[in-house]
Amino acid sequence: MDLEIERQGVNLIVRISGELDMHTVDSLRNKIEERLNEEVGIKNMILNLESVDFIDSSGLGFIIGRYKRISNHGGELKIINVKKSINKVFELSGILKIVDIFDNEQQALKAI
């Protein structure tokens, strides 16, 4: 699992690679929470899943947790670059009812 975090104005762009599962979500959550707590003024988050090949229920819980954290502070969570297999998991789980998916960062940033 690899994680890259970049700030663009009030937006935090999180690029994740590898698997989003019970073995990785705690570390990811801690690193993102640490960044959110350190930096003042972050409102929105974009999760780039271009290099994520697998997601399980822990990964879905991780995404819902980030959604709750961001939306409770008046922000929006957007997801980009989702592979077809993961999009199917999102459809079945109902995540698409609360989070919008875009093809790239520019589209997501325009929608915020």
Buried (B, 14 or more C-beta within 10 A) or exposed (E): BEBEBEEEEEBBBBBBBBBBBEEBBEEBBEEBEEBBEEEEEBBBBBBBBEBBEBBBEBBBBBBBBBBEBBBEEEBBBBBBBBBEEBBEBBEEBEBBEEBBBBEEBEBBBEEB
